[in-house]
Each structure stands twice: as C-alpha cells, then as structure tokens.
Amino acid sequence: MQKKDVPPRWDRKMQQRLARGEAAALGELYDRFASLVHGLAHRVLGDEHAADTVTRDVFAHAWQHPDTYDPRQGPLRSWLAALTNRLAVERLRTTETAALARGGPGTTEDLERKVRHATVAARADYIVQSMPAPLRAALELAYFQRRDYRQTAADLGVTDEEARRRLRLGLQLLATAHDAGTPGAPPGMGGAA
Amino acid sequence: MSGRRPGPYDDRGSLASAPDALPTAAEHQVLKSLLGAWALAACAPAEADAVEEHLGMCGSCADEALRLREAVGLLQRPESLDLNPALRTRVLETCLERRPPRIPVPDWAAAYDTETARLDALLQDFGDNEWHAPVRLRWYEGEEASSRRTTVAGVIAHLMSVDGLVAVALGLEDPLGDVRPERPTPSDRTEAYWRAARFPPTRAVRGPWREQSHRLIRTVSFTGSDTGRMTVPYGDFALPLHDAMLDRAFECWVHAEDIAEAVDYPYDPPAGRHLHEMVDLAARLLPVVLENRRHHGLAAPVERRLVAAGEPGRSLRLEIEGSGGGEWLIPLDSPAAKGSAEHEVAHVALDGAEFCRLAAGHVPPREAAAGQEGDREAIRDVLFAAASLSRM
C-alpha cells in the first residue's frame, strides 16, 4: 500500500535529511503528511486546538528524533500515523483524567471506553486512507453514495464479482482496526495491507 | 441467486438439520463473496435473504458477517480537510527552536516556502471542476491593462514555467525541457509551455510544480551563502537571486488569489513579515521603473535637478498601512539618488495588500485606494510605475 506514490527510497532519504538537520526536509515532511496527522489527531480528540498541538508534537518528535524511525520496519507514513495515535490518545487520557479529577461527569470505565473508541476510530481512518485506491473507491460508492454492488461495479467498470470482492476485502481490512492490543500501545498502523 | 429455493431453516442458530439441505461448496463460495455487499446493505433483497439464511448454518460466514457489519460502523467521512495554513509556520518554528537546523532555509527564501505551501494546500482538495475553472490573468503593459485567459491548471503551469527561470539559474532541470521559448521572458516561457502541451494543462501539473518548488528551496538552503551575487535573468531584466525568490513568492500569492477568486474560496494575504519584504522589493524597483518609463515618455520629464549618485533627491513618501507596513522614500529623479525626507514632494498612503494588488496589475492605478497629498504628477507617475511592475 502506498508503495506506488511513496517509495521506501523517499522514506530513507527523508530520514537522512532530517538527521542531517535540513530544515527544507522538515517542510517537505510537513507538506506531505500534515493533513494525515492532523486528521487522525482530530478524530481522536475531536478538537481543533488539541489536534493542532498534537500535530506540532508529532513533527517536533520526527525532527528531534529522526533516528527513532527505522525504514526497515515499514513506511514513514505508518510510523507517523502510529506516533500521532499514541500522542493523541495520551493527550485525550490526560485531559479526560484531569476532568474526572475535577469532579467531571463519568467514570474511569467511561474514560477507558472513550479512549478505546477514539483509538479504533483513528485507526480505521488510517486504514481507509491507506488501502488500495480501488477498494476505497468501491466502499465510497457503496456506503457514502448508497449504490448497490451492481451499480458500484458499473460505476467502476468492473464485473459484479470483482465489486463484491472489493467490498468484502475493503471491509476485512477495515475490521482490523479492532484488532490491536491495549489502547495507546503502538497500534501497528501499517497492518492494513 | 434470485431463483434460489427457500431454505428449510427458520431457526438460524440450528445446525441440527438434514445433511442434504447443506449448501453446496459452490453456493457457499458465492454467498461468502456477497458478505461485504451484504454488510453494506448493497445487494438485492433476494440475495440478502439468501445470505442471511446461509449465516444460520455456516459458522465461519456468520463470524465474518458480524465482523464486517462492525467494520461498516467505522466508515466515516474524512476529517478536517481544511488544515489551517498558519499552522505550518507555527509548527515549523517550534521544531526549529527545539532543534536548530544545521542547514536552515535562508530568510530570503522563507516567503517563497510559505507561499508555495499555502497555494499547494489550496489545491489539495480541488476536483476536475476546479482545476479547469477559467481564470483571467491581468497585468499592465505600458499604460494598457492586458489580460489572458487560462484555467487553474494553466496558472500552475505558468508558475512552474517562470519558477523555472530560477531553477535554470541554479543549474537545476528546466521544466520546459526541450521546449524553446522565443525569448527567455516569463510570458514567452509560459506561452511556449502552454503551446507545446498536446492537451490543456490538467491537475497533473501540480506534482511537477510542487517538486520544483521544493527543489528550489532545498537548493538555495545548501548554496545560500554562495549565491549572494548570483542573478536570475528574466529576459528583459535580471534580479539578484534573493529578490528573484521574493518575486516568485509574490507571484505565487498573486496567482493563488486569482485561483481562489476563480473557485470562490477565501484566501488571505501573506503574513506581515513577508508582505513587508514584498512591498520593500517593489519599492526598491520603483526608481528604476520610473527612469525607464521616463525614457519611453510615459512618465513626466519633470525639470530634473541633476542629482549626483548617492545624494538625496526629490522623493515620494510611500506609507504602507496595516500588517507588514512601513515607510519608504522613493527617489523620483534618478535610481542613483537617495530617498530623502527633506526633499519629500509627495506622500501616498495605502494598505499593504492593496499596494501589492496595484503592483500585480489587479488594481488600475487611477482607482487605487490611496490617500495622497503633494505633487500630483509625482504621485501619478509612482502609481503607474507600480502597476507596470506587473506582468503576466
């Protein structure tokens, strides 16, 4: 996934340039990934300002510790998504815990449920964005445009059988959002392909 | 599928049924392949019935069906597509404070870096309709307002062709490739690029434009200190590299506004710091342009007091209001003269973004919303000179 537009070579070079302290590389990294990072952070936190802060912290981490990314472990994109999820969930937990401590409504279990829900939602977002474009297009038609699978097949110019296959495979990938272990742990965002 | 006989199982959980009623392997395969469509409620009613019936007797399909139904609940519209463009500057500044860069982007390239990123963010969610929306480029030639019709994609091709002047000066690849413009001017390069394409430009132009702008920023970061005296030829004139990068930032903003207007999006002026640098560039170019226009009989041949180079001469005080504002003394009689408050003969005050639109040829000089006092001819000359800074 994403292999076509982000070759691993780009990831490696980017890491080297960041390690070298090249400010222009930081700008390019931001230009490529800011909307992904901000979108995931917003999905977890549901707040513009908080998402801005997490976005800042994600890029600051990548800039200050580029060596913590290992290109052999997977694409830079997945690494940034996992980092975003971790920082966003940490922040959500901190603010929610503080609210509870101040006597806010809810219980610790509510908090854990909220955190878990946000984590899965962010992971699902990432999976949808990272899945092969034909699968995403099929889901888009069938779910958001409410086309049945035959119409979806016609819209995409594929056989009915292929449309059924894409819808099923797309949902199978999406379902893996539920799979990762404890919330807040490195969620293995790259596991979608 | 629709002809499938009704199954004998009303009681879904029950598998204790006659073996002859179990679906054949082929049926199982077809029903299984329908699970995604079923979970999305995207199959025909008869198919849905058949699937549901099958789920009652097939544990593995039932498990998968449940899993896929849950997955449907995770489909959501993408989040916050409109990233606040100001966030980029804030994030990068924080990063660079926490770890100072070994290879910084030079200050004089910062406006170009920011403006190209802003335009790229604007283009982010454009569909084909937006990419092909008509845009009219406007500028002044002599006293005449000129214009040229193109599309949003055509504007990006224009920016890329002219940015290519800087690329070539830096020894990078020319985006025009083998295409040879008549003269190496911004407009000839653009026209040549447009002509050479077999089809009108499409969204495909975004990638090459953005890659080139990133490459320019990267290259000047590495060669920054050695390029102080390098100039970028524009055909009819040349600018020092630093000013050329500022000029390209200015053009990028101006055309981003053209694009935003064409697709009815809001677009802010540059940050005050960058706007100030752009006004400053225009103010520094004005004396040369005035001189030029005088040679061509376009500016009043005022009874010139000969001013020795570096000596104070008659000046117009340009007061720019708002964010990025300031005051500039424009020597009127010779580019070699020094602007001087003692020799001020006129005073013009206007907003920074308005001044830039004037210099971009988007506001007719007579209509520029400018407070003015003093020598009317001098004011007219300076406003027209500002408009004639514009080009395609």
Interface residues (C-beta under 8 A of the other chain):
Chain A: R20 G21 E22 A23 A24 A25 L26 G27 E28 Y30 D31 A34 S35 H38 G39 L40 H42 R43 E48 A51 D52 T55 R56 F59 A60 W63 Q64 V120 A121 A124 D125 V128 Q129 L139 A142 Y143 F144 R147 D148 Y149 R150 T152 E161 A163 R164 R165 R166 L167 R168 L169 G170 L171 Q172 L174 A175 A177 H178
Chain B: S33 L34 L35 G36 A37 A39 L40 A42 C43 A44 E64 R67 L68 E70 A71 V72 L74 L75 Q76 R77 P78 E79 S80 L81 L83 N84 L87 R88 R90 V91 L92 T94 C95 L96 R98 R99 P100 P101 R102 I103 P104 V105 D113 A117 D120 Q124 R210 H214 I217 R218 S221
